Amino acid sequence: MSDAGLSETQRDVRHAVGAVCSAFGDDYWLAREREHSYPHELYAALQSGGWLGVALPAQHGGAGLGIGEAMIMLETIAESGAGFAGAQSIHANIYPNTIAAEFGTSKQQAAWLPGLIDGRIRSGFAVTEPTTGLETLKLRTRAERREGGWLINGQKIWTSSAQVASHLVILARTAPPSDHSRSSGLSLFFAPIRDAPHAPGVSAQQSALRKGVEMRRIEKMGGNCVDANEIWFDDFEVEESCLIGPAENEGKGFKMVLHGMNAERCLIAGEALGLGYAALIKAVKYAQERVVFGKAIGGHQAIQHQLSRAFIELEAAKHLVLAAARSYDAREAAVGAQANAAKYFAAEAAWKACETAVLVHGGMGYAKEYHVERYLREAMAMRLAPISKEMLLNYVGQSVLGLPKSY
Ligand SMILES: Cc1cc2nc3c(=O)[nH]c(=O)nc-3n(C[C@H](O)[C@H](O)[C@H](O)COP(=O)(O)OP(=O)(O)OC[C@H]3O[C@@H](n4cnc5c(N)ncnc54)[C@H](O)[C@@H]3O)c2cc1C
């Protein structure tokens, strides 16, 4: 990706993060995918550089920058060849924390944010459920009040990085929706899921899951170095202080999630861009080197135009994503339209770039050693999650264009 359109700070972030990522080459990522092993080394390198706190407040040890800079960081990670999987391993610690930083009490922020920045606390985001899908308001996980805290029962699915997380952000129903607001009655918790999650020298995986939590890793199509899980909560006890925000925030969890979702759309859009550019870089190199019928295949318009089109679409997506992130950081009302449009367009542009990269490689595009088939598999996830392209189009149709609700 070119630096065009980036602020000076964003350029600095890009160059510094690019330098960290340069220690992790294609072979590293191929091995992580093959072995289904978490990229702990990248995580440690970015953590020691202070990058996990890129968008968290300076008073707690963060860099105090915005979602625009966090997005550039994730784009750069993905573009380095780490792809969506590499970015996702960091993403899990960026996005849910924007919720704690925005809505947590000062006591909660002091308890959580320093640990999230220095890597003692690692989070995951548990919203999706198997039976209710995108209809989040119907979710069935319940949190019931009990002496000194809450008892959580229910099931989540697709929770990423839970195998290495010490805590989960959990959305659960604490009361039925009210007559005035369908989205009321859901509450958000930041709960430790492991015993002694902060013990020095004990990694999350080494410490046992707390009573009432069980999980199972899901076998999936791509991004296999980052786990996705089914999670069961069975009378899982959570302390009073785990409810994010002051006590009045009980029942207002969906509002908080929505705030975080716009940030997540921007971050995922950046990751999609990075993945698309990674694929384009590989494809251009191959098109320059591969000689068939006496000339480099990049000299044929059928090949060259596909690559040019992929570049144009990625650059267009970049400007949409930058605008969405600016809108989020400036707290503009239009952020929803911008963030949804950016996520849609960047994911589609990335998919097209990855598909083009495989086709330009011919048969070798199908071979793992050329990396682009891995990128294509990862690109599919970005069209599905955290929100599908159909739901993004529904949002634009209804909330931006003013058309009737279609579902
Ligand atoms: C790799 C990966 C990582 C993930 N990580 C997390 C995570 O960390 N935490 C988390 O909580 N979740 C996570 N998810 C879950 C993800 O957010 C959901 O899969 C996604 O929101 C779609 O929900 P669903 O799978 O239940 O689809 P469904 O709701 O079952 O939808 C199925 C299909 O129907 C379409 N559809 C549904 N309703 C409508 C409608 N009204 N109009 C038009 N089309 C419609 C959808 O667009 C989709 O194509 C992850 C998923 C993946 C694949």
The ligand as an ORCA input file, in Angstrom:
! r2SCAN-3c Opt
* xyz 0 1
  C     -13.151    -16.719     11.407
  C     -14.279    -16.187     12.244
  C     -13.981    -15.552     13.450
  C     -15.019    -15.084     14.254
  N     -14.722    -14.506     15.467
  C     -15.726    -14.150     16.313
  C     -15.434    -13.675     17.635
  O     -14.291    -13.550     18.050
  N     -16.490    -13.377     18.442
  C     -17.787    -13.485     18.042
  O     -18.670    -13.187     18.833
  N     -18.091    -13.953     16.791
  C     -17.083    -14.274     15.930
  N     -17.396    -14.762     14.663
  C     -18.783    -14.945     14.279
  C     -19.262    -14.003     13.195
  O     -19.361    -12.706     13.696
  C     -20.578    -14.571     12.675
  O     -20.294    -15.791     12.008
  C     -21.256    -13.621     11.749
  O     -21.727    -12.536     12.503
  C     -22.417    -14.291     10.999
  O     -23.297    -14.891     11.915
  P     -23.825    -16.393     11.638
  O     -22.618    -17.188     11.334
  O     -24.629    -16.836     12.803
  O     -24.720    -16.258     10.360
  P     -26.308    -16.331     10.218
  O     -26.937    -15.264     11.053
  O     -26.738    -17.727     10.437
  O     -26.484    -15.948      8.685
  C     -26.267    -16.899      7.641
  C     -26.386    -16.205      6.293
  O     -27.695    -15.640      6.160
  C     -27.583    -14.262      5.813
  N     -28.640    -13.505      6.504
  C     -29.072    -13.625      7.773
  N     -30.028    -12.713      8.037
  C     -30.203    -12.003      6.895
  C     -31.029    -10.909      6.510
  N     -31.882    -10.349      7.378
  N     -30.922    -10.415      5.272
  C     -30.049    -10.947      4.378
  N     -29.244    -11.986      4.669
  C     -29.311    -12.495      5.906
  C     -26.232    -13.825      6.337
  O     -25.761    -12.688      5.647
  C     -25.399    -15.050      6.092
  O     -24.953    -15.037      4.747
  C     -16.363    -15.222     13.826
  C     -16.643    -15.870     12.619
  C     -15.622    -16.340     11.827
  C     -15.963    -17.053     10.532
*
